[in-house]
Amino acid sequence: MAGVVIEAMGVPFPGGIMVVLAGFMVNQGNMKFLSALLTLLFGYTAGSLAAYLIGRKLGQPFFLRSGKYLRISPERFEQAQGWLDRSAPAFIIFGRFLPGLSNLTPYMAGVSRIGIVYFLFYNSIFALGWGFLYLMIGMFFGHNYQIIARYLNTRLSIVGFVILVLYLLYPFIKKNYRRI
């Protein structure tokens, strides 16, 4: 649950992978689906609520002053604020799926002083959907573990090499893509 709390606060952490592993454990019979879903809902709500309260307490000036340390540009902050002003429910639910914006979502909701009940309602909709999806992915991998393991064992070196090459090429591609 701690991993989900950390991820919900917008800190880069593999909370989603932990939920997938929980789904794997559900498939193996070591955990009940409903208790896993409720635990992750509680953890995600706790982390999101902490981030919301931080945003509400510290406000916009803090995020604009310390944006370079938090990797939040003023433009990104203003863009997120604009999306939030146009449609708070869509921002809270779907903003968590967008890289770069997902970490800001609960903080922005707090900065914007959206009602806490309103925020928690829409945040819970996201958390249930996200948790259900990731638990089901884990259950799928748990159910098909033998097939996946056999496939990975025969091709793991190729997959690792491809990932390494993509990782090494990413800065070059990113640099050249900005020039276009």
VEXPADO-562237 format. One line per 2 residues: number of its first residue (from 0); their letters; for each residue x, y, z of N, C-alpha, C, CB. Coordinates in Angstrom, 3 decimals, always signed. Glycine has a CB too. Example, Ala and Ser with C-alpha at 12.3 -4.5 7.8 and 13.67 -1.06 7.14 Angstrom:
// VEXPADO-562237
0 = AS = +13.190/-5.690/+7.800/+12.300/-4.500/+7.800/+13.200/-3.300/+7.800/+11.308/-4.473/+9.046 ~ +12.850/-2.250/+7.080/+13.670/-1.060/+7.140/+12.900/+0.030/+7.870/+14.084/-0.598/+5.725;
//
This chain:
// VEXPADO-562237
0 = MA = +0.820/-1.186/+0.000/+0.000/+0.000/+0.000/+0.871/+1.259/+0.000/-0.936/-0.007/+1.203 ~ +2.029/+1.211/+0.627/+2.906/+2.381/+0.693/+3.308/+2.841/-0.704/+4.157/+2.066/+1.526;
2 = GV = +3.548/+1.896/-1.608/+3.908/+2.256/-2.977/+2.809/+3.016/-3.684/+4.249/+1.025/-3.762 ~ +1.571/+2.645/-3.430/+0.432/+3.323/-4.047/+0.285/+4.727/-3.453/-0.875/+2.501/-3.845;
4 = VI = +0.511/+4.869/-2.153/+0.443/+6.188/-1.513/+1.485/+7.111/-2.135/+0.664/+6.075/+0.025 ~ +2.702/+6.608/-2.282/+3.786/+7.411/-2.850/+3.463/+7.798/-4.292/+5.123/+6.640/-2.790;
6 = EA = +2.983/+6.859/-5.071/+2.640/+7.164/-6.464/+1.506/+8.174/-6.541/+2.252/+5.887/-7.214 ~ +0.515/+8.043/-5.684/-0.619/+8.963/-5.696/-0.199/+10.383/-5.343/-1.691/+8.487/-4.731;
8 = MG = +0.887/+10.516/-4.594/+1.385/+11.847/-4.247/+2.153/+12.485/-5.401/+2.277/+11.768/-3.016 ~ +2.314/+11.762/-6.485/+2.988/+12.312/-7.646/+4.484/+12.105/-7.639/+2.701/+13.750/-7.749;
10 = VP = +4.986/+11.345/-6.694/+6.416/+11.042/-6.630/+6.686/+9.892/-7.605/+6.868/+10.668/-5.158 ~ +7.693/+10.032/-8.460/+7.989/+8.935/-9.382/+8.342/+7.661/-8.613/+9.142/+9.322/-10.327;
12 = FP = +7.454/+6.707/-8.665/+7.607/+5.454/-7.944/+6.778/+4.402/-8.672/+7.168/+5.594/-6.442 ~ +7.245/+3.170/-8.753/+6.516/+2.141/-9.505/+5.325/+1.539/-8.747/+7.464/+1.039/-9.885;
14 = GG = +4.413/+2.387/-8.288/+3.231/+1.899/-7.584/+2.359/+1.022/-8.475/+2.419/+3.066/-7.059 ~ +2.299/+1.354/-9.762/+1.511/+0.555/-10.699/+2.035/-0.864/-10.807/+1.504/+1.205/-12.069;
16 = IM = +3.347/-1.011/-10.781/+3.939/-2.352/-10.845/+3.568/-3.148/-9.599/+5.480/-2.268/-10.991 ~ +3.513/-2.462/-8.464/+3.119/-3.150/-7.224/+1.670/-3.620/-7.298/+3.308/-2.222/-6.008;
18 = VV = +0.826/-2.836/-7.943/-0.573/-3.244/-8.096/-0.660/-4.435/-9.047/-1.440/-2.062/-8.619 ~ +0.151/-4.431/-10.110/+0.186/-5.581/-11.021/+0.622/-6.828/-10.246/+1.150/-5.314/-12.224;
20 = LA = +1.621/-6.686/-9.396/+2.059/-7.821/-8.576/+0.964/-8.280/-7.620/+3.314/-7.451/-7.786 ~ +0.188/-7.335/-7.103/-0.951/-7.711/-6.253/-1.961/-8.513/-7.070/-1.628/-6.449/-5.639;
22 = GF = -2.181/-8.108/-8.327/-3.075/-8.877/-9.209/-2.540/-10.282/-9.450/-3.258/-8.154/-10.552 ~ -1.235/-10.401/-9.580/-0.603/-11.710/-9.721/-0.895/-12.560/-8.479/+0.931/-11.561/-9.937;
24 = MV = -0.787/-11.937/-7.296/-1.057/-12.652/-6.044/-2.534/-13.032/-5.923/-0.639/-11.795/-4.843 ~ -3.417/-12.183/-6.438/-4.845/-12.516/-6.447/-5.056/-13.765/-7.296/-5.700/-11.324/-6.992;
26 = NQ = -4.420/-13.798/-8.457/-4.553/-14.958/-9.335/-4.020/-16.229/-8.689/-3.828/-14.706/-10.641 ~ -2.965/-16.112/-7.896/-2.380/-17.276/-7.232/-3.184/-17.716/-6.009/-0.954/-16.972/-6.822;
28 = GN = -4.192/-16.917/-5.618/-5.011/-17.254/-4.461/-4.446/-16.772/-3.137/-5.195/-18.719/-4.401 ~ -3.393/-15.954/-3.178/-2.778/-15.443/-1.952/-3.447/-14.183/-1.423/-1.324/-15.166/-2.192;
30 = MK = -4.361/-13.628/-2.197/-5.029/-12.384/-1.822/-6.411/-12.376/-2.475/-4.186/-11.126/-2.253 ~ -7.351/-11.748/-1.835/-8.700/-11.614/-2.405/-8.742/-10.347/-3.263/-9.798/-11.564/-1.272;
32 = FL = -9.455/-10.435/-4.375/-9.538/-9.306/-5.301/-10.121/-8.072/-4.625/-10.381/-9.679/-6.515 ~ -11.232/-8.240/-3.925/-11.904/-7.103/-3.303/-11.016/-6.449/-2.248/-13.227/-7.546/-2.676;
34 = SA = -10.332/-7.227/-1.450/-9.468/-6.625/-0.428/-8.277/-5.916/-1.079/-8.970/-7.703/+0.564 ~ -7.749/-6.448/-2.167/-6.662/-5.773/-2.882/-7.155/-4.451/-3.461/-6.102/-6.677/-4.006;
36 = LL = -8.339/-4.451/-4.063/-8.901/-3.242/-4.659/-9.196/-2.195/-3.589/-10.178/-3.575/-5.440 ~ -9.773/-2.599/-2.476/-10.077/-1.656/-1.400/-8.805/-1.105/-0.758/-10.944/-2.330/-0.339;
38 = TL = -7.782/-1.944/-0.624/-6.515/-1.487/-0.058/-5.865/-0.450/-0.960/-5.565/-2.669/+0.159 ~ -5.859/-0.718/-2.247/-5.249/+0.250/-3.148/-6.092/+1.512/-3.235/-5.059/-0.357/-4.536;
40 = LF = -7.409/+1.402/-3.141/-8.267/+2.591/-3.134/-7.968/+3.444/-1.903/-9.766/+2.188/-3.162 ~ -7.822/+2.804/-0.753/-7.499/+3.530/+0.474/-6.128/+4.203/+0.355/-7.526/+2.577/+1.689;
42 = GY = -5.127/+3.471/-0.122/-3.781/+4.018/-0.261/-3.732/+5.150/-1.269/-2.813/+2.931/-0.666 ~ -4.409/+4.982/-2.404/-4.403/+6.013/-3.431/-5.119/+7.262/-2.942/-5.055/+5.497/-4.714;
44 = TA = -6.206/+7.064/-2.212/-6.935/+8.199/-1.663/-6.090/+8.937/-0.631/-8.253/+7.737/-1.036 ~ -5.389/+8.203/+0.225/-4.533/+8.831/+1.239/-3.425/+9.653/+0.587/-3.921/+7.764/+2.164;
46 = GS = -2.757/+9.095/-0.410/-1.694/+9.823/-1.096/-2.203/+11.033/-1.854/-0.978/+8.909/-2.040 ~ -3.327/+10.873/-2.545/-3.909/+11.990/-3.296/-4.384/+13.091/-2.362/-5.072/+11.504/-4.163;
48 = LA = -4.966/+12.693/-1.233/-5.438/+13.676/-0.266/-4.257/+14.453/+0.324/-6.244/+12.986/+0.855 ~ -3.160/+13.779/+0.611/-1.968/+14.467/+1.120/-1.463/+15.482/+0.097/-0.852/+13.449/+1.459;
50 = AY = -1.397/+15.087/-1.172/-0.945/+15.999/-2.227/-1.918/+17.165/-2.393/-0.791/+15.244/-3.562 ~ -3.203/+16.879/-2.330/-4.233/+17.929/-2.430/-4.053/+18.946/-1.304/-5.662/+17.309/-2.375;
52 = LI = -3.864/+18.456/-0.082/-3.711/+19.352/+1.067/-2.415/+20.157/+0.989/-3.746/+18.551/+2.367 ~ -1.351/+19.551/+0.473/-0.099/+20.280/+0.269/-0.325/+21.411/-0.737/+1.028/+19.320/-0.225;
54 = GR = -0.983/+21.095/-1.836/-1.285/+22.113/-2.843/-2.156/+23.216/-2.290/-1.961/+21.486/-4.037 ~ -3.118/+22.848/-1.488/-4.036/+23.834/-0.901/-3.303/+24.732/+0.093/-5.216/+23.126/-0.203;
56 = KL = -2.427/+24.138/+0.891/-1.717/+24.893/+1.931/-0.622/+25.782/+1.338/-1.105/+23.931/+2.956 ~ +0.184/+25.244/+0.422/+1.324/+25.989/-0.113/+0.929/+26.952/-1.227/+2.368/+25.029/-0.626;
58 = GQ = -0.054/+26.586/-2.019/-0.574/+27.468/-3.046/+0.307/+27.635/-4.268/-0.817/+28.776/-2.466 ~ -0.216/+28.417/-5.198/+0.426/+28.634/-6.486/+1.802/+29.291/-6.374/-0.460/+29.476/-7.349;
60 = PF = +2.015/+30.289/-5.515/+3.344/+30.912/-5.460/+4.468/+29.919/-5.171/+3.354/+31.992/-4.407 ~ +4.212/+28.965/-4.297/+5.234/+27.970/-3.984/+5.610/+27.169/-5.216/+4.751/+27.035/-2.881;
62 = FL = +4.617/+26.706/-5.955/+4.891/+25.865/-7.116/+5.569/+26.655/-8.233/+3.598/+25.239/-7.630 ~ +5.237/+27.914/-8.372/+5.905/+28.719/-9.387/+7.343/+29.042/-8.977/+5.125/+30.010/-9.637;
64 = RS = +7.598/+29.294/-7.678/+8.952/+29.582/-7.187/+9.854/+28.360/-7.260/+8.897/+30.089/-5.753 ~ +9.341/+27.219/-6.897/+10.181/+26.018/-6.830/+9.943/+25.071/-7.994/+9.935/+25.288/-5.532;
66 = GK = +9.346/+25.561/-9.045/+9.045/+24.725/-10.203/+10.250/+24.099/-10.854/+8.329/+25.516/-11.206 ~ +11.375/+24.830/-10.884/+12.560/+24.259/-11.531/+13.100/+23.062/-10.756/+13.651/+25.322/-11.670;
68 = YL = +12.922/+23.048/-9.449/+13.372/+21.909/-8.637/+12.402/+20.737/-8.743/+13.527/+22.328/-7.167 ~ +11.138/+21.057/-8.956/+10.114/+20.021/-9.061/+9.868/+19.601/-10.511/+8.816/+20.509/-8.439;
70 = RI = +10.630/+20.213/-11.413/+10.475/+19.956/-12.852/+9.092/+20.347/-13.346/+10.733/+18.484/-13.159 ~ +8.622/+21.478/-12.865/+7.325/+22.015/-13.285/+7.593/+23.403/-13.855/+6.282/+22.066/-12.082;
72 = SP = +7.478/+23.534/-15.149/+7.693/+24.842/-15.759/+6.452/+25.707/-15.531/+8.006/+24.706/-17.283 ~ +6.616/+27.025/-15.529/+5.441/+27.900/-15.393/+4.414/+27.660/-16.499/+5.873/+29.366/-15.405;
74 = ER = +4.897/+27.327/-17.694/+3.980/+27.054/-18.803/+3.146/+25.806/-18.523/+4.762/+26.886/-20.119 ~ +3.813/+24.753/-18.030/+3.100/+23.511/-17.716/+2.094/+23.745/-16.588/+4.098/+22.395/-17.322;
76 = FE = +2.491/+24.552/-15.611/+1.599/+24.873/-14.501/+0.369/+25.619/-15.006/+2.335/+25.710/-13.439 ~ +0.586/+26.623/-15.860/-0.536/+27.386/-16.409/-1.412/+26.526/-17.309/-0.025/+28.593/-17.184;
78 = QA = -0.804/+25.635/-18.069/-1.570/+24.736/-18.932/-2.459/+23.831/-18.088/-0.627/+23.891/-19.816 ~ -1.900/+23.284/-17.029/-2.693/+22.432/-16.134/-3.806/+23.232/-15.478/-1.799/+21.793/-15.059;
80 = QG = -3.519/+24.459/-15.081/-4.538/+25.310/-14.462/-5.672/+25.577/-15.446/-3.920/+26.643/-13.983 ~ -5.338/+25.806/-16.699/-6.364/+26.038/-17.723/-7.246/+24.820/-17.920/-5.716/+26.419/-19.045;
82 = WL = -6.652/+23.640/-17.978/-7.447/+22.415/-18.117/-8.352/+22.217/-16.916/-6.536/+21.198/-18.291 ~ -7.822/+22.506/-15.759/-8.604/+22.353/-14.528/-9.775/+23.322/-14.511/-7.719/+22.575/-13.292;
84 = DR = -9.547/+24.547/-14.946/-10.626/+25.544/-14.977/-11.723/+25.163/-15.966/-10.063/+26.919/-15.337 ~ -11.349/+24.554/-17.079/-12.343/+24.182/-18.088/-13.196/+22.995/-17.654/-11.654/+23.860/-19.399;
86 = SA = -12.571/+21.997/-17.059/-13.325/+20.803/-16.676/-12.619/+20.076/-15.547/-13.512/+19.864/-17.878 ~ -12.973/+20.405/-14.333/-12.329/+19.794/-13.161/-12.521/+18.279/-13.108/-12.875/+20.416/-11.887;
88 = PA = -13.736/+17.748/-13.337/-13.873/+16.279/-13.270/-12.989/+15.559/-14.290/-15.331/+15.881/-13.496 ~ -12.962/+16.053/-15.533/-12.127/+15.410/-16.556/-10.652/+15.549/-16.204/-12.401/+16.020/-17.949;
90 = FI = -10.272/+16.705/-15.665/-8.879/+16.915/-15.276/-8.480/+15.947/-14.174/-8.658/+18.361/-14.817 ~ -9.323/+15.783/-13.177/-8.997/+14.906/-12.051/-8.970/+13.444/-12.482/-10.006/+15.100/-10.914;
92 = IF = -9.926/+13.032/-13.286/-10.000/+11.619/-13.691/-8.974/+11.295/-14.771/-11.409/+11.280/-14.195 ~ -8.955/+12.067/-15.854/-8.116/+11.720/-16.997/-6.724/+12.340/-16.924/-8.790/+12.149/-18.271;
94 = GR = -6.556/+13.399/-16.124/-5.248/+14.027/-15.988/-4.214/+13.087/-15.394/-5.355/+15.262/-15.138 ~ -4.686/+12.119/-14.595/-3.761/+11.160/-13.980/-3.190/+10.187/-15.006/-4.466/+10.385/-12.871;
96 = FL = -3.799/+10.086/-16.167/-3.291/+9.194/-17.213/-2.237/+9.866/-18.099/-4.443/+8.705/-18.075 ~ -2.101/+11.189/-18.009/-1.201/+11.917/-18.898/+0.168/+12.110/-18.255/-1.803/+13.271/-19.272;
98 = PG = +1.219/+11.601/-18.888/+2.567/+11.779/-18.336/+2.889/+13.270/-18.175/+3.622/+11.097/-19.248 ~ +3.508/+13.595/-17.077/+3.851/+14.980/-16.797/+2.750/+15.731/-16.082/+4.186/+15.683/-18.063;
100 = LS = +1.526/+15.441/-16.425/+0.389/+16.085/-15.773/-0.104/+15.263/-14.589/-0.747/+16.299/-16.772 ~ +0.116/+13.975/-14.659/-0.400/+13.095/-13.603/+0.156/+13.456/-12.240/-0.073/+11.647/-13.917;
102 = NL = +1.420/+13.851/-12.180/+2.028/+14.210/-10.900/+1.462/+15.509/-10.343/+3.531/+14.332/-11.053 ~ +0.997/+16.390/-11.214/+0.472/+17.690/-10.786/-0.992/+17.662/-10.375/+0.646/+18.683/-11.881;
104 = TP = -1.736/+16.689/-10.835/-3.191/+16.713/-10.696/-3.676/+16.976/-9.276/-3.753/+15.422/-11.169 ~ -3.286/+16.214/-8.268/-3.846/+16.496/-6.934/-3.363/+17.830/-6.361/-3.482/+15.372/-5.972;
106 = YM = -2.130/+18.204/-6.669/-1.616/+19.489/-6.189/-2.396/+20.644/-6.811/-0.113/+19.625/-6.511 ~ -2.641/+20.539/-8.124/-3.389/+21.588/-8.822/-4.815/+21.694/-8.293/-3.410/+21.316/-10.329;
108 = AG = -5.411/+20.567/-7.981/-6.762/+20.602/-7.419/-6.753/+21.338/-6.080/-7.321/+19.168/-7.245 ~ -5.725/+21.121/-5.280/-5.610/+21.826/-4.009/-5.339/+23.306/-4.195/-4.519/+21.213/-3.175;
110 = VS = -4.433/+23.644/-5.114/-4.128/+25.047/-5.389/-5.387/+25.772/-5.857/-3.007/+25.166/-6.451 ~ -6.198/+25.114/-6.671/-7.406/+25.721/-7.219/-8.547/+25.794/-6.207/-7.856/+24.952/-8.430;
112 = RI = -8.324/+25.196/-5.043/-9.317/+25.206/-3.961/-10.637/+24.560/-4.366/-9.571/+26.627/-3.508 ~ -10.522/+23.511/-5.170/-11.697/+22.697/-5.467/-12.137/+22.069/-4.153/-11.394/+21.598/-6.569;
114 = GI = -13.422/+21.916/-3.969/-13.925/+21.314/-2.739/-13.328/+19.937/-2.506/-15.439/+21.220/-2.779 ~ -13.010/+19.643/-1.261/-12.335/+18.388/-0.930/-13.202/+17.173/-1.251/-11.951/+18.374/+0.543;
116 = VY = -14.497/+17.260/-0.996/-15.402/+16.136/-1.288/-15.490/+15.928/-2.795/-16.820/+16.391/-0.690 ~ -15.594/+17.016/-3.531/-15.630/+16.987/-4.991/-14.369/+16.313/-5.528/-15.769/+18.419/-5.566;
118 = FL = -13.196/+16.733/-5.020/-11.930/+16.142/-5.444/-11.881/+14.657/-5.118/-10.759/+16.863/-4.782 ~ -12.220/+14.297/-3.894/-12.142/+12.891/-3.482/-13.085/+12.006/-4.288/-12.463/+12.761/-1.999;
120 = FY = -14.264/+12.528/-4.640/-15.213/+11.749/-5.439/-14.602/+11.398/-6.795/-16.535/+12.532/-5.632 ~ -14.113/+12.399/-7.523/-13.558/+12.151/-8.854/-12.227/+11.420/-8.794/-13.388/+13.458/-9.598;
122 = NS = -11.451/+11.683/-7.778/-10.201/+10.957/-7.594/-10.478/+9.473/-7.340/-9.392/+11.562/-6.430 ~ -11.530/+9.167/-6.602/-11.896/+7.771/-6.334/-12.340/+7.050/-7.600/-13.007/+7.708/-5.289;
124 = IF = -13.022/+7.777/-8.478/-13.413/+7.175/-9.764/-12.157/+6.761/-10.527/-14.272/+8.172/-10.617 ~ -11.172/+7.664/-10.578/-9.921/+7.317/-11.245/-9.244/+6.136/-10.556/-8.979/+8.525/-11.273;
126 = AL = -9.122/+6.205/-9.225/-8.401/+5.164/-8.485/-9.046/+3.797/-8.682/-8.353/+5.507/-6.992 ~ -10.361/+3.740/-8.691/-11.046/+2.458/-8.918/-10.766/+1.926/-10.319/-12.563/+2.612/-8.712;
128 = GW = -10.860/+2.798/-11.319/-10.584/+2.371/-12.697/-9.147/+1.941/-12.881/-10.906/+3.485/-13.670 ~ -8.227/+2.738/-12.372/-6.801/+2.445/-12.468/-6.468/+1.154/-11.731/-5.973/+3.607/-11.906;
130 = GF = -6.961/+1.038/-10.514/-6.685/-0.151/-9.712/-7.262/-1.410/-10.328/-7.233/+0.026/-8.322 ~ -8.490/-1.315/-10.812/-9.135/-2.462/-11.449/-8.329/-2.902/-12.661/-10.584/-2.122/-11.859;
132 = LY = -7.931/-1.945/-13.503/-7.162/-2.264/-14.702/-5.836/-2.942/-14.355/-6.903/-0.997/-15.513 ~ -5.093/-2.375/-13.422/-3.784/-2.927/-13.084/-3.894/-4.272/-12.360/-3.012/-1.939/-12.223;
134 = LM = -4.905/-4.434/-11.533/-5.114/-5.743/-10.905/-5.445/-6.797/-11.960/-6.243/-5.667/-9.854 ~ -6.272/-6.416/-12.929/-6.630/-7.362/-13.991/-5.408/-7.712/-14.852/-7.752/-6.774/-14.877;
136 = IG = -4.549/-6.743/-15.100/-3.315/-7.029/-15.846/-2.473/-8.032/-15.071/-2.506/-5.726/-16.108 ~ -2.335/-7.817/-13.782/-1.584/-8.755/-12.945/-2.200/-10.134/-12.927/-1.487/-8.234/-11.539;
138 = MF = -3.536/-10.183/-12.890/-4.216/-11.482/-12.908/-3.998/-12.175/-14.254/-5.730/-11.308/-12.631 ~ -4.015/-11.400/-15.338/-3.777/-11.972/-16.662/-2.374/-12.577/-16.721/-3.954/-10.896/-17.766;
140 = FG = -1.374/-11.810/-16.258/-0.012/-12.329/-16.276/+0.133/-13.521/-15.343/+0.979/-11.237/-15.889 ~ -0.567/-13.495/-14.222/-0.524/-14.630/-13.300/-1.117/-15.874/-13.923/-1.258/-14.298/-12.015;
142 = HN = -2.207/-15.694/-14.654/-2.883/-16.824/-15.292/-2.042/-17.396/-16.437/-4.263/-16.394/-15.814 ~ -1.320/-16.534/-17.120/-0.530/-16.953/-18.280/+0.967/-16.943/-17.990/-0.827/-16.052/-19.465;
144 = YQ = +1.314/-17.092/-16.741/+2.707/-16.992/-16.316/+3.610/-17.996/-17.047/+2.805/-17.209/-14.812 ~ +3.195/-19.221/-17.160/+4.040/-20.247/-17.791/+4.347/-19.904/-19.244/+3.358/-21.617/-17.716;
146 = II = +3.336/-19.439/-19.968/+3.530/-19.084/-21.383/+4.465/-17.881/-21.496/+2.167/-18.774/-22.067 ~ +4.224/-16.877/-20.666/+5.042/-15.661/-20.702/+6.481/-15.974/-20.294/+4.447/-14.577/-19.774;
148 = AR = +6.654/-16.762/-19.246/+8.003/-17.117/-18.778/+8.757/-17.888/-19.861/+7.927/-17.959/-17.477 ~ +8.097/-18.807/-20.528/+8.743/-19.576/-21.594/+9.165/-18.639/-22.734/+7.788/-20.686/-22.126;
150 = YL = +8.294/-17.701/-23.093/+8.583/-16.749/-24.162/+9.754/-15.846/-23.766/+7.331/-15.899/-24.485 ~ +9.737/-15.336/-22.516/+10.803/-14.453/-22.063/+12.134/-15.168/-21.940/+10.437/-13.841/-20.742;
152 = NT = +12.111/-16.401/-21.481/+13.362/-17.145/-21.326/+14.056/-17.359/-22.663/+13.098/-18.489/-20.660 ~ +13.291/-17.526/-23.719/+13.908/-17.755/-25.026/+14.297/-16.455/-25.714/+12.966/-18.538/-25.916;
154 = RL = +13.638/-15.368/-25.362/+13.889/-14.098/-26.060/+14.308/-12.960/-25.131/+12.653/-13.685/-26.815 ~ +14.620/-13.253/-23.901/+14.934/-12.209/-22.932/+16.164/-11.400/-23.321/+15.141/-12.818/-21.570;
156 = SI = +17.166/-12.037/-23.840/+18.379/-11.300/-24.220/+18.074/-10.323/-25.356/+19.504/-12.279/-24.643 ~ +17.242/-10.718/-26.290/+16.875/-9.824/-27.404/+16.066/-8.643/-26.873/+16.061/-10.593/-28.492;
158 = VG = +15.103/-8.903/-26.012/+14.281/-7.849/-25.435/+15.156/-6.885/-24.636/+13.175/-8.448/-24.539 ~ +16.065/-7.409/-23.839/+16.974/-6.565/-23.063/+17.850/-5.698/-23.944/+17.843/-7.418/-22.175;
160 = FV = +18.353/-6.266/-25.021/+19.189/-5.511/-25.948/+18.399/-4.383/-26.608/+19.771/-6.440/-27.014 ~ +17.187/-4.671/-27.043/+16.342/-3.655/-27.677/+16.040/-2.526/-26.695/+15.025/-4.284/-28.191;
162 = IL = +15.727/-2.861/-25.458/+15.448/-1.839/-24.443/+16.689/-0.989/-24.186/+14.968/-2.494/-23.127 ~ +17.846/-1.617/-24.114/+19.096/-0.884/-23.904/+19.369/+0.073/-25.063/+20.269/-1.863/-23.739;
164 = VL = +19.196/-0.387/-26.293/+19.430/+0.469/-27.466/+18.465/+1.656/-27.457/+19.268/-0.345/-28.780 ~ +17.186/+1.395/-27.158/+16.205/+2.485/-27.100/+16.556/+3.486/-25.999/+14.793/+1.923/-26.869;
166 = YL = +16.997/+2.985/-24.887/+17.402/+3.849/-23.775/+18.582/+4.735/-24.164/+17.764/+3.004/-22.548 ~ +19.545/+4.163/-24.851/+20.720/+4.922/-25.255/+20.419/+5.907/-26.388/+21.820/+3.973/-25.679;
168 = LY = +19.475/+5.576/-27.243/+19.113/+6.452/-28.362/+18.136/+7.558/-27.969/+18.514/+5.632/-29.476 ~ +17.464/+7.420/-26.847/+16.433/+8.376/-26.449/+16.932/+9.824/-26.410/+15.891/+7.998/-25.097;
170 = PF = +18.067/+10.135/-25.768/+18.524/+11.539/-25.759/+18.779/+12.080/-27.167/+19.801/+11.668/-24.928 ~ +19.346/+11.253/-28.038/+19.610/+11.668/-29.415/+18.312/+11.953/-30.157/+20.413/+10.595/-30.153;
172 = IK = +17.348/+11.061/-30.029/+16.057/+11.231/-30.705/+15.335/+12.459/-30.165/+15.176/+9.974/-30.529 ~ +15.357/+12.625/-28.861/+14.686/+13.763/-28.230/+15.303/+15.077/-28.688/+14.757/+13.651/-26.701;
174 = KN = +16.620/+15.120/-28.758/+17.318/+16.339/-29.180/+16.992/+16.679/-30.624/+18.832/+16.179/-29.010 ~ +17.010/+15.704/-31.512/+16.745/+15.934/-32.922/+15.265/+16.166/-33.208/+17.243/+14.768/-33.732;
176 = YR = +14.408/+15.608/-32.408/+12.973/+15.798/-32.605/+12.587/+17.232/-32.320/+12.169/+14.848/-31.715 ~ +13.223/+17.868/-31.350/+12.912/+19.271/-31.009/+13.334/+20.219/-32.117/+13.601/+19.673/-29.698;
178 = RI = +14.294/+19.841/-32.923/+14.771/+20.698/-34.004/+13.767/+20.751/-35.154/+16.127/+20.205/-34.512 ~ +12.991/+19.730/-35.300/+12.075/+19.630/-36.467/+10.916/+20.573/-36.293/+11.551/+18.182/-36.654;
//
